[in-house]
Amino acid sequence: MSTAPDSATAPSTPILPPLQIGKHTIDSPVVLAPMAGITNRAFRRLCRQYGQEGLRAGGATGASSLYVSEMITSRALVERTPISMRLIEHDPDEEPRSIQLYSVDPVTAGAAVRMLVTEDRTDHIDLNFGCPVPKVTRKGGGAALPWKSTLFASIVAAAVREAAPYDVPVTVKMRVGIDDDHITFLQAGKIAESEGAAAVALHARTASQAYSGHADWSRIAALKQAVTTVPVLGNGDIWSADDALRMVAETSCDGVVVGRGCLGRPWLFTDLAAAFAGSSARVEPNLAEVSSVLREHARLLVEFHGDEGRGCRDIRKHIAWYFKGFAVGGQMRQQLGLVDSLASLDDLIASLDLSQPWPSEAADGQRGRAGSARKVALPEFWLDSQELNDEQRAMIALAEESVSGG
Ligand SMILES: Cc1cc2nc3c(=O)[nH]c(=O)nc-3n(C[C@H](O)[C@H](O)[C@H](O)COP(=O)(O)O)c2cc1C
């Protein structure tokens, strides 16, 4: 991979100390955000590989960042559905192994955690309380849930109670609140801390913002002030290593969580690890290098799905992200979007002008979901009280059925 010419080579002073998540010491205080349909074993492998390169560039050695799985519904896991069993797989060299669970009730959450820890399937569990997708919030799950503070506390407590005997840390990922009138993050952060969560991560948007507008990093600074005994991780709108450094400088957070910025750009983890190690080295791949990462991603997806057709269909959504800013014509992009075999991907890549340099600004900045603000879909009377009523209690048991997306 090409790096920017001003690469620093000598080891320098780290920007932050290693991140401590329970018993795990994470040298580079960076977390790959859980992303449904994206952060499977294949993508995590690429990100891990690039994270290691960044640590070496910064003169450090050892384990790199924390790479979280896409969210897995606790109920599906307890039922051992084939999809959830595949999603909890890790590569043999993943350390620590990390899994994100989605749950709306303490009994199922506890059962899912118990299964993971007693069967030695993970080293870290993250709980998803940030999903703004209507089919999730409509049933009281995801970002709608912390509003119900007792329910939220009981889910965190159940997960921690099951995981603690195995020394597996449980972390919480959440949003600022449901909307500007129903802000929950400070209360939820303190509850999570007192129920034994090993860290709290904040996507600094409300559910009603979805992915629109900007993350309000001042909320991360406020959470850092409120939660004093466990690490606070900041999330939202980190598109470059410099954004990550800026978030730390502005909020004093203990680490950063990076999602959309690494879509089609797993080498961002090289930049992030290098930046936190105090190095100014940045990766600027040309189209030949980008194409070979894309090709490797496709190969890993084929391996992950155990099926060439499925793997190739899965890589399609990544192609526009990989080629962002490069001169790849509309017709070519269309053909790439229909790719159905590794051989056809190879042929299409071979027909590109692979000598194109990294397009800098055209490739930088936002990628992935944006969308617009909206009214959050919620169960009836949800906002009337922070406690569940009987009807809501009965309804919420159904909320774990068939959900996906964050
Ligand atoms: C495609 C996609 C899928 C996501 N899936 C999840 C998920 O499974 N669990 C979760 O907690 N958040 C999920 N998120 C939210 C991200 O983890 C992250 O909080 C959000 O994208 C903001 O960070 P960013 O600005 O770095 O992208 C998803 C986001 C995207 C774009």
The ligand as a Tripos MOL2 file, in Angstrom:
@<TRIPOS>MOLECULE
LIG
   31    33     1     0     0
SMALL
NO_CHARGES

@<TRIPOS>ATOM
      1 C1        -24.7900   -0.3180    7.0850 C.3       1 LIG1
      2 C2        -24.8230   -0.0530    8.5680 C.ar      1 LIG1
      3 C3        -25.1680   -1.0510    9.4450 C.ar      1 LIG1
      4 C4        -25.1670   -0.8070   10.8160 C.ar      1 LIG1
      5 N1        -25.4530   -1.8340   11.6720 N.ar      1 LIG1
      6 C5        -25.3220   -1.6500   13.0180 C.ar      1 LIG1
      7 C6        -25.4390   -2.7360   13.9120 C.ar      1 LIG1
      8 O1        -25.6400   -3.9010   13.5260 O.2       1 LIG1
      9 N2        -25.3200   -2.4690   15.2420 N.ar      1 LIG1
     10 C7        -25.0830   -1.1930   15.7260 C.ar      1 LIG1
     11 O2        -24.9830   -0.9960   16.9380 O.2       1 LIG1
     12 N3        -24.9500   -0.1600   14.8810 N.ar      1 LIG1
     13 C8        -25.0330   -0.3630   13.5450 C.ar      1 LIG1
     14 N4        -24.8230    0.6760   12.6980 N.ar      1 LIG1
     15 C9        -24.4150    1.9850   13.2540 C.3       1 LIG1
     16 C10       -22.8880    2.0950   13.3260 C.3       1 LIG1
     17 O3        -22.3500    1.1240   14.2110 O.3       1 LIG1
     18 C11       -22.4440    3.4940   13.7860 C.3       1 LIG1
     19 O4        -22.9350    3.7250   15.0680 O.3       1 LIG1
     20 C12       -22.9520    4.6030   12.8590 C.3       1 LIG1
     21 O5        -22.7520    4.2580   11.5020 O.3       1 LIG1
     22 C13       -22.2710    5.9440   13.1820 C.3       1 LIG1
     23 O6        -20.8890    5.8410   13.0450 O.3       1 LIG1
     24 P1        -20.1330    6.3760   11.7080 P.3       1 LIG1
     25 O7        -20.4770    7.8260   11.5430 O.co2     1 LIG1
     26 O8        -18.6800    6.1300   11.9840 O.co2     1 LIG1
     27 O9        -20.6590    5.5770   10.5670 O.co2     1 LIG1
     28 C14       -24.8460    0.4690   11.3180 C.ar      1 LIG1
     29 C15       -24.5130    1.4790   10.4170 C.ar      1 LIG1
     30 C16       -24.4920    1.2400    9.0660 C.ar      1 LIG1
     31 C17       -24.0910    2.3600    8.1270 C.3       1 LIG1
@<TRIPOS>BOND
     1     1     2 1
     2     2     3 ar
     3     2    30 ar
     4     3     4 ar
     5     4     5 ar
     6     4    28 ar
     7     5     6 ar
     8     6     7 ar
     9     6    13 1
    10     7     8 2
    11     7     9 ar
    12     9    10 ar
    13    10    11 2
    14    10    12 ar
    15    12    13 ar
    16    13    14 ar
    17    14    15 1
    18    14    28 ar
    19    15    16 1
    20    16    17 1
    21    16    18 1
    22    18    19 1
    23    18    20 1
    24    20    21 1
    25    20    22 1
    26    22    23 1
    27    23    24 1
    28    24    25 2
    29    24    26 1
    30    24    27 1
    31    28    29 ar
    32    29    30 ar
    33    30    31 1
@<TRIPOS>SUBSTRUCTURE
     1 LIG1         1 GROUP 0 **** ****
